[in-house]
């Protein structure tokens, strides 16, 4: 605690300068977090020194948060899982500020260059990839050419995902074995263990105690367990393994967020900050492709792309799928009906051939909205899309067949997402075909995507007149 006295800035009745005893408010030494016991406490103050990050490029970040003497700070006590810590938990004091976050100078320069590109683009989210196509805003060949990008998982990322998935499955099995071993009275024997016990009894052998029963949990007639899981006895090994599992899950979630930010920045650097995406409820996709979506995380990528566009001065606009139907149209304006199994776009009217997702992303660039905040007001500007097709010709067809920009660099140590591989149930890739058909996209009764209202001009009763 600071010792000595400090001036108060006031004058006493005798005309002498006022002084007072130094407190923690007068501390000018190293940064520390102080927990004062209070005037009624006999315990001393708890002083925790703060370690400032010393890595390269970290001082600018520290200065952004701590250099302002008038900035309000708050200390928040948190705990997080750490298997190596005693008890599996580590307790930390987080210093928070009331102000904007830190942005590196390199990221600021990248956002400025992205805002100056003056391009319009579209985004198409899929189960296995994310497709982006952009054009110069003026549709002038002198200003640039169409560009396309496909965000997919590399072979190295998939292999690493498989290894991490195996670790997660092994942890889950070990946890289940440990719980069964310490709560044998709550579980019955499996069919194999029952046959083995009957076989030993038939031969007159002594009864063998089963240490890890493999049967179902003891439950009532309505299926509710007789003993709640929270009342089970848990071993120390079970608690340590559960801590490692929670720590790995938190690390995987942080990796997914970091990868989404990095990919979003690469996208706006190549395609600009004015993009359009279909207003789809990706949560409904998890009914069929949940495991695959957990690997590719298209929803997280689109959310990160939205934040990056806003930070750079642009916007990611959402358009209704009911009024646009991008996957069922061509750039020439002709309607080309496709099921989810058809991953290649072929137009018999203009002869355009390309990947289904890239064509949808290109059409999204020409979606216009009466109210940008209301996806229901979206409509496809067929004249502009046809003009772009005529203007760019062969260059546009090449962009719709393959990606013309290099894929974003994979984040170092990719694939820490522990998700098991989905066999024979996920949607097929954009190239080639699968041996079986994929179910068509369902359209439940909902209003989030902007289903258009009744249009009297299209009423079948009026067509009789």
KOLLOSE-789754 format. One record per residue (C-alpha): residue in three letters; chain; x, y, z. Coordinates in pm, whole numbers, plus 50000, padded with zeros to 5 digits. Example, Ala and Ser with C-alpha at 12.3 -4.5 7.8 and 13.67 -1.06 7.14 Angstrom:
<nodes>
NODE;residu;chaine;x;y;z
NODE;Ala;A;51230;49550;50780
NODE;Ser;A;51367;49894;50714
</nodes>
This chain:
<nodes>
NODE;residu;chaine;x;y;z
NODE;Unk;A;50000;50000;50000
NODE;Unk;A;50134;50351;49924
NODE;Unk;A;50302;50506;50226
NODE;Unk;A;50346;50868;50325
NODE;Unk;A;50123;51170;50279
NODE;Unk;A;49993;51362;49980
NODE;Unk;A;49862;51719;49955
NODE;Unk;A;49487;51764;49939
NODE;Unk;A;49497;52090;49746
NODE;Unk;A;49316;52276;50022
NODE;Unk;A;49425;52513;50298
NODE;Unk;A;49359;52452;50666
NODE;Unk;A;49214;52706;50907
NODE;Unk;A;49565;52799;51020
NODE;Unk;A;49669;52878;50663
NODE;Unk;A;49887;52570;50611
NODE;Unk;A;49846;52341;50305
NODE;Unk;A;49631;52037;50384
NODE;Unk;A;49773;51689;50366
NODE;Unk;A;49629;51340;50406
NODE;Unk;A;49747;50983;50428
NODE;Unk;A;49821;50816;50093
NODE;Unk;A;49572;50555;49971
NODE;Unk;A;49548;50320;49676
NODE;Unk;A;49401;50607;49473
NODE;Unk;A;49746;50768;49486
NODE;Unk;A;49927;50457;49357
NODE;Unk;A;50160;50533;49064
NODE;Unk;A;50354;50207;49048
NODE;Unk;A;50301;49895;48837
NODE;Unk;A;49949;49805;48728
NODE;Unk;A;49774;49593;48991
NODE;Unk;A;49425;49484;49093
NODE;Unk;A;49349;49561;49459
NODE;Unk;A;49074;49397;49663
NODE;Unk;A;49030;49611;49975
NODE;Unk;A;48894;49445;50283
NODE;Unk;A;48700;49754;50385
NODE;Unk;A;48703;49961;50705
NODE;Unk;A;48539;49686;50913
NODE;Unk;A;48772;49407;50802
NODE;Unk;A;49076;49286;50995
NODE;Unk;A;49228;49128;50685
NODE;Unk;A;49472;49320;50472
NODE;Unk;A;49427;49423;50111
NODE;Unk;A;49476;49161;49841
NODE;Unk;A;49706;49297;49568
NODE;Unk;A;49728;49105;49238
NODE;Unk;A;49990;49227;48989
NODE;Unk;A;49877;49249;48627
NODE;Unk;A;50096;49102;48356
NODE;Unk;A;50096;49326;48049
NODE;Unk;A;50122;49135;47716
NODE;Unk;A;50478;49154;47590
NODE;Unk;A;50443;49000;47244
NODE;Unk;A;50518;49188;46923
NODE;Unk;A;50247;49437;46834
NODE;Unk;A;50077;49407;47174
NODE;Unk;A;50181;49744;47314
NODE;Unk;A;49950;49935;47078
NODE;Unk;A;49658;49726;47200
NODE;Unk;A;49747;49782;47566
NODE;Unk;A;49788;50154;47508
NODE;Unk;A;49446;50174;47342
NODE;Unk;A;49274;50038;47651
NODE;Unk;A;49484;50183;47932
NODE;Unk;A;49631;50512;47806
NODE;Unk;A;49318;50721;47868
NODE;Unk;A;49319;50836;48233
NODE;Unk;A;48954;50941;48215
NODE;Unk;A;48828;50613;48075
NODE;Unk;A;48600;50414;48304
NODE;Unk;A;48718;50063;48390
NODE;Unk;A;48551;49768;48552
NODE;Unk;A;48694;49453;48708
NODE;Unk;A;48496;49136;48652
NODE;Unk;A;48577;48810;48830
NODE;Unk;A;48537;48505;48607
NODE;Unk;A;48632;48141;48606
NODE;Unk;A;48709;47914;48316
NODE;Unk;A;48786;47550;48267
NODE;Unk;A;49152;47447;48283
NODE;Unk;A;49235;47083;48336
NODE;Unk;A;49584;47151;48476
NODE;Unk;A;49454;47385;48749
NODE;Unk;A;49357;47247;49092
NODE;Unk;A;48994;47144;49079
NODE;Unk;A;48979;47196;48701
NODE;Unk;A;48900;47569;48727
NODE;Unk;A;49112;47882;48701
NODE;Unk;A;48990;48213;48842
NODE;Unk;A;49074;48539;48667
NODE;Unk;A;49009;48910;48709
NODE;Unk;A;48916;49066;48376
NODE;Unk;A;48972;49439;48328
NODE;Unk;A;48703;49583;48100
NODE;Unk;A;48658;49935;47963
NODE;Unk;A;48360;50133;47848
NODE;Unk;A;48462;50217;47494
NODE;Unk;A;48525;50083;47144
NODE;Unk;A;48742;49781;47086
NODE;Unk;A;49090;49781;46941
NODE;Unk;A;49148;49753;46567
NODE;Unk;A;49495;49690;46434
NODE;Unk;A;49636;49946;46184
NODE;Unk;A;49670;49674;45920
NODE;Unk;A;49300;49587;45954
NODE;Unk;A;49205;49956;45930
NODE;Unk;A;49405;49995;45608
NODE;Unk;A;49246;49679;45466
NODE;Unk;A;48896;49808;45540
NODE;Unk;A;48974;50141;45376
NODE;Unk;A;49097;49967;45061
NODE;Unk;A;48789;49742;45062
NODE;Unk;A;48556;50043;45087
NODE;Unk;A;48734;50206;44792
NODE;Unk;A;48683;49906;44559
NODE;Unk;A;48334;50027;44457
NODE;Unk;A;48200;49680;44378
NODE;Unk;A;47866;49508;44422
NODE;Unk;A;47848;49142;44511
NODE;Unk;A;47632;48855;44622
NODE;Unk;A;47678;48576;44873
NODE;Unk;A;47525;48228;44860
NODE;Unk;A;47546;48014;45172
NODE;Unk;A;47544;47639;45131
NODE;Unk;A;47594;47336;45352
NODE;Unk;A;47943;47261;45221
NODE;Unk;A;48067;47601;45099
NODE;Unk;A;48018;47975;45084
NODE;Unk;A;48017;48131;44735
NODE;Unk;A;48078;48499;44659
NODE;Unk;A;48061;48676;44320
NODE;Unk;A;48115;49049;44269
NODE;Unk;A;48111;49300;43980
NODE;Unk;A;48227;49660;43939
NODE;Unk;A;47947;49892;44051
NODE;Unk;A;47930;50060;43709
NODE;Unk;A;47941;49729;43514
NODE;Unk;A;48224;49879;43308
NODE;Unk;A;48493;49637;43183
NODE;Unk;A;48751;49914;43223
NODE;Unk;A;48688;49919;43600
NODE;Unk;A;48756;49550;43647
NODE;Unk;A;48630;49199;43581
NODE;Unk;A;48390;48970;43768
NODE;Unk;A;48547;48788;44062
NODE;Unk;A;48430;48474;44238
NODE;Unk;A;48540;48295;44555
NODE;Unk;A;48441;47963;44710
NODE;Unk;A;48508;47905;45080
NODE;Unk;A;48549;47531;45139
NODE;Unk;A;48730;47307;45382
NODE;Unk;A;49067;47186;45261
NODE;Unk;A;49177;46823;45281
NODE;Unk;A;49412;46909;45567
NODE;Unk;A;49130;47073;45761
NODE;Unk;A;48903;46773;45707
NODE;Unk;A;49174;46532;45822
NODE;Unk;A;49237;46740;46132
NODE;Unk;A;48864;46754;46201
NODE;Unk;A;48853;46374;46191
NODE;Unk;A;49135;46345;46443
NODE;Unk;A;48973;46595;46677
NODE;Unk;A;48639;46417;46640
NODE;Unk;A;48795;46088;46743
NODE;Unk;A;48937;46251;47055
NODE;Unk;A;48596;46386;47144
NODE;Unk;A;48430;46048;47098
NODE;Unk;A;48698;45881;47310
NODE;Unk;A;48642;46136;47588
NODE;Unk;A;48267;46082;47576
NODE;Unk;A;48308;45703;47602
NODE;Unk;A;48555;45739;47888
NODE;Unk;A;48315;45965;48077
NODE;Unk;A;48030;45720;48031
NODE;Unk;A;48244;45426;48148
NODE;Unk;A;48356;45620;48456
NODE;Unk;A;47999;45713;48550
NODE;Unk;A;47882;45354;48509
NODE;Unk;A;48173;45218;48711
NODE;Unk;A;48104;45446;49008
NODE;Unk;A;47724;45403;48995
NODE;Unk;A;47680;45033;48917
NODE;Unk;A;47348;45013;49105
NODE;Unk;A;47189;45257;48861
NODE;Unk;A;47257;45050;48549
NODE;Unk;A;47153;44706;48436
NODE;Unk;A;47350;44444;48249
NODE;Unk;A;47374;44444;47873
NODE;Unk;A;47249;44155;47664
NODE;Unk;A;47599;44021;47622
NODE;Unk;A;47673;44046;47995
NODE;Unk;A;47340;43877;48075
NODE;Unk;A;47414;43583;47842
NODE;Unk;A;47760;43548;47993
NODE;Unk;A;47614;43537;48346
NODE;Unk;A;47356;43275;48242
NODE;Unk;A;47628;43069;48076
NODE;Unk;A;47841;43073;48393
NODE;Unk;A;47540;42984;48607
NODE;Unk;A;47457;42690;48379
NODE;Unk;A;47810;42557;48420
NODE;Unk;A;47802;42603;48796
NODE;Unk;A;48072;42869;48797
NODE;Unk;A;48072;43139;49067
NODE;Unk;A;47900;43466;48994
NODE;Unk;A;48136;43724;48847
NODE;Unk;A;48089;44084;48954
NODE;Unk;A;48048;44324;48662
NODE;Unk;A;48244;44643;48727
NODE;Unk;A;48108;44838;48429
NODE;Unk;A;47745;44743;48349
NODE;Unk;A;47651;44811;47988
NODE;Unk;A;47273;44806;48009
NODE;Unk;A;47012;45076;48034
NODE;Unk;A;46978;45302;48335
NODE;Unk;A;46727;45205;48599
NODE;Unk;A;46410;45402;48524
NODE;Unk;A;46044;45417;48610
NODE;Unk;A;45767;45296;48381
NODE;Unk;A;45742;45641;48220
NODE;Unk;A;46114;45641;48133
NODE;Unk;A;46231;45885;48402
NODE;Unk;A;46553;45765;48577
NODE;Unk;A;46497;45654;48936
NODE;Unk;A;46796;45860;49044
NODE;Unk;A;46876;46196;48891
NODE;Unk;A;47212;46223;48717
NODE;Unk;A;47313;46513;48943
NODE;Unk;A;47303;46274;49242
NODE;Unk;A;47552;46027;49093
NODE;Unk;A;47890;45980;49254
NODE;Unk;A;48171;46110;49032
NODE;Unk;A;48533;46009;49054
NODE;Unk;A;48825;46249;49046
NODE;Unk;A;48928;46114;48707
NODE;Unk;A;48578;46186;48577
NODE;Unk;A;48601;46549;48692
NODE;Unk;A;48944;46597;48535
NODE;Unk;A;48834;46443;48207
NODE;Unk;A;48521;46657;48202
NODE;Unk;A;48738;46965;48258
NODE;Unk;A;48956;46870;47960
NODE;Unk;A;48645;46817;47751
NODE;Unk;A;48504;47161;47841
NODE;Unk;A;48842;47322;47776
NODE;Unk;A;48865;47161;47433
NODE;Unk;A;48510;47273;47347
NODE;Unk;A;48587;47633;47445
NODE;Unk;A;48906;47624;47239
NODE;Unk;A;48717;47489;46938
NODE;Unk;A;48451;47760;46966
NODE;Unk;A;48716;48032;46983
NODE;Unk;A;48890;47883;46679
NODE;Unk;A;48566;47891;46479
NODE;Unk;A;48512;48258;46567
NODE;Unk;A;48871;48347;46476
NODE;Unk;A;48847;48163;46143
NODE;Unk;A;48518;48338;46062
NODE;Unk;A;48674;48681;46123
NODE;Unk;A;48978;48602;45910
NODE;Unk;A;48769;48466;45622
NODE;Unk;A;48529;48762;45634
NODE;Unk;A;48818;49008;45606
NODE;Unk;A;48959;48821;45308
NODE;Unk;A;48618;48835;45140
NODE;Unk;A;48564;49210;45173
NODE;Unk;A;48924;49273;45066
NODE;Unk;A;48849;49100;44735
NODE;Unk;A;48480;49179;44677
NODE;Unk;A;48409;49507;44854
NODE;Unk;A;48179;49596;45140
NODE;Unk;A;47840;49606;44962
NODE;Unk;A;47706;49252;44945
NODE;Unk;A;47367;49081;44931
NODE;Unk;A;47273;48743;45078
NODE;Unk;A;46952;48541;45086
NODE;Unk;A;46756;48565;45409
NODE;Unk;A;46766;48197;45503
NODE;Unk;A;46709;48047;45845
NODE;Unk;A;47015;47824;45865
NODE;Unk;A;46891;47676;46191
NODE;Unk;A;46638;47470;45995
NODE;Unk;A;46919;47310;45794
NODE;Unk;A;47052;47135;46103
NODE;Unk;A;46764;46889;46088
NODE;Unk;A;46929;46719;45791
NODE;Unk;A;47292;46836;45784
NODE;Unk;A;47371;46930;46142
NODE;Unk;A;47712;46762;46168
NODE;Unk;A;47833;46896;45835
NODE;Unk;A;47715;47248;45919
NODE;Unk;A;47909;47233;46244
NODE;Unk;A;48223;47186;46036
NODE;Unk;A;48167;47455;45773
NODE;Unk;A;47973;47702;45998
NODE;Unk;A;47807;47905;45718
NODE;Unk;A;47591;48097;45965
NODE;Unk;A;47894;48211;46163
NODE;Unk;A;48074;48313;45843
NODE;Unk;A;47777;48521;45725
NODE;Unk;A;47743;48687;46067
NODE;Unk;A;48114;48773;46070
NODE;Unk;A;48085;48904;45714
NODE;Unk;A;47798;49129;45821
NODE;Unk;A;48007;49278;46102
NODE;Unk;A;48307;49337;45875
NODE;Unk;A;48093;49508;45611
NODE;Unk;A;47947;49744;45870
NODE;Unk;A;48289;49816;46021
NODE;Unk;A;48422;49913;45677
NODE;Unk;A;48130;50146;45602
NODE;Unk;A;47925;49906;45388
NODE;Unk;A;47645;49664;45455
NODE;Unk;A;47540;49304;45402
NODE;Unk;A;47179;49325;45281
NODE;Unk;A;46941;49032;45325
NODE;Unk;A;46690;48952;45051
NODE;Unk;A;46386;48729;45066
NODE;Unk;A;46405;48392;44894
NODE;Unk;A;46034;48398;44815
NODE;Unk;A;46040;48704;44592
NODE;Unk;A;46381;48641;44429
NODE;Unk;A;46431;48260;44396
NODE;Unk;A;46793;48309;44294
NODE;Unk;A;46866;47939;44262
NODE;Unk;A;46579;47901;44009
NODE;Unk;A;46676;48181;43769
NODE;Unk;A;46945;48258;43515
NODE;Unk;A;47128;48583;43446
NODE;Unk;A;46934;48620;43123
NODE;Unk;A;46605;48629;43314
NODE;Unk;A;46491;48279;43220
NODE;Unk;A;46359;48056;43499
NODE;Unk;A;46561;47735;43537
NODE;Unk;A;46399;47497;43786
NODE;Unk;A;46643;47285;43985
NODE;Unk;A;46624;47050;44282
NODE;Unk;A;46891;47032;44551
NODE;Unk;A;47048;46741;44371
NODE;Unk;A;47120;46957;44066
NODE;Unk;A;47444;47133;44154
NODE;Unk;A;47514;47260;43802
NODE;Unk;A;47327;47542;43631
NODE;Unk;A;47238;47491;43264
NODE;Unk;A;47022;47743;43084
NODE;Unk;A;46865;47633;42757
NODE;Unk;A;46779;47992;42662
NODE;Unk;A;47125;48153;42670
NODE;Unk;A;47348;47847;42709
NODE;Unk;A;47507;47962;43036
NODE;Unk;A;47671;47676;43228
NODE;Unk;A;47818;47716;43573
NODE;Unk;A;47804;47610;43933
NODE;Unk;A;47466;47652;44091
NODE;Unk;A;47598;47836;44398
NODE;Unk;A;47812;48078;44199
NODE;Unk;A;47522;48162;43967
NODE;Unk;A;47299;48230;44267
NODE;Unk;A;47566;48453;44419
NODE;Unk;A;47600;48644;44092
NODE;Unk;A;47225;48700;44077
NODE;Unk;A;47227;48822;44439
NODE;Unk;A;47447;49112;44328
NODE;Unk;A;47156;49243;44117
NODE;Unk;A;46888;49221;44386
NODE;Unk;A;46733;49555;44471
NODE;Unk;A;46523;49641;44776
NODE;Unk;A;46266;49913;44823
NODE;Unk;A;46352;49912;45195
NODE;Unk;A;46694;49771;45279
NODE;Unk;A;46574;49683;45629
NODE;Unk;A;46283;49473;45500
NODE;Unk;A;46379;49156;45307
NODE;Unk;A;46021;49127;45176
NODE;Unk;A;46076;49425;44943
NODE;Unk;A;46353;49250;44747
NODE;Unk;A;46323;49191;44373
NODE;Unk;A;46563;49074;44103
NODE;Unk;A;46674;49336;43849
NODE;Unk;A;46681;49115;43537
NODE;Unk;A;46785;49398;43305
NODE;Unk;A;47108;49462;43499
NODE;Unk;A;47194;49092;43523
NODE;Unk;A;47141;49047;43148
NODE;Unk;A;47350;49359;43080
NODE;Unk;A;47635;49219;43291
NODE;Unk;A;47614;48887;43108
NODE;Unk;A;47644;49056;42770
NODE;Unk;A;47916;49295;42884
NODE;Unk;A;48155;49044;43039
NODE;Unk;A;48073;48739;42828
NODE;Unk;A;48342;48473;42853
NODE;Unk;A;48500;48628;43162
NODE;Unk;A;48173;48591;43353
NODE;Unk;A;48131;48229;43244
NODE;Unk;A;48481;48147;43370
NODE;Unk;A;48404;48311;43704
NODE;Unk;A;48084;48106;43736
NODE;Unk;A;48262;47778;43663
NODE;Unk;A;48554;47809;43905
NODE;Unk;A;48682;48050;44168
NODE;Unk;A;48888;48330;44013
NODE;Unk;A;49038;48459;44338
NODE;Unk;A;49262;48257;44567
NODE;Unk;A;49085;48104;44862
NODE;Unk;A;49152;48272;45196
NODE;Unk;A;49463;48141;45364
NODE;Unk;A;49374;47871;45615
NODE;Unk;A;49421;47978;45973
NODE;Unk;A;49722;47829;46144
NODE;Unk;A;49635;47504;46319
NODE;Unk;A;49296;47478;46146
NODE;Unk;A;49025;47230;46226
NODE;Unk;A;49030;47228;46605
NODE;Unk;A;48654;47195;46584
NODE;Unk;A;48581;46853;46730
NODE;Unk;A;48298;46740;46505
NODE;Unk;A;48259;46380;46384
NODE;Unk;A;48241;46307;46013
NODE;Unk;A;47894;46264;45867
NODE;Unk;A;47871;45955;45651
NODE;Unk;A;47626;45926;45364
NODE;Unk;A;47385;46188;45498
NODE;Unk;A;47535;46527;45417
NODE;Unk;A;47463;46722;45100
NODE;Unk;A;47700;46644;44816
NODE;Unk;A;47967;46884;44705
NODE;Unk;A;47930;47135;44427
NODE;Unk;A;48119;46916;44183
NODE;Unk;A;48018;46569;44063
NODE;Unk;A;47715;46377;44186
NODE;Unk;A;47618;46154;44473
NODE;Unk;A;47479;45801;44436
NODE;Unk;A;47147;45904;44588
NODE;Unk;A;46922;46207;44572
NODE;Unk;A;46922;46480;44835
NODE;Unk;A;46580;46573;44976
NODE;Unk;A;46440;46893;44835
NODE;Unk;A;46452;47201;45052
NODE;Unk;A;46157;47223;45287
NODE;Unk;A;45962;47545;45330
NODE;Unk;A;45778;47541;45662
NODE;Unk;A;45519;47803;45740
NODE;Unk;A;45723;48098;45866
NODE;Unk;A;45758;48466;45794
NODE;Unk;A;46123;48534;45875
NODE;Unk;A;46239;48510;45512
NODE;Unk;A;45984;48753;45379
NODE;Unk;A;45706;48560;45214
NODE;Unk;A;45530;48811;44987
NODE;Unk;A;45172;48900;45056
NODE;Unk;A;44873;48846;44830
NODE;Unk;A;44905;49002;44486
NODE;Unk;A;44564;49062;44324
NODE;Unk;A;44715;49061;43975
NODE;Unk;A;44816;48698;44019
NODE;Unk;A;44489;48584;44175
NODE;Unk;A;44362;48275;43984
NODE;Unk;A;44003;48390;44029
NODE;Unk;A;44075;48706;43829
NODE;Unk;A;44231;48502;43551
NODE;Unk;A;43884;48372;43457
NODE;Unk;A;43777;48714;43339
</nodes>
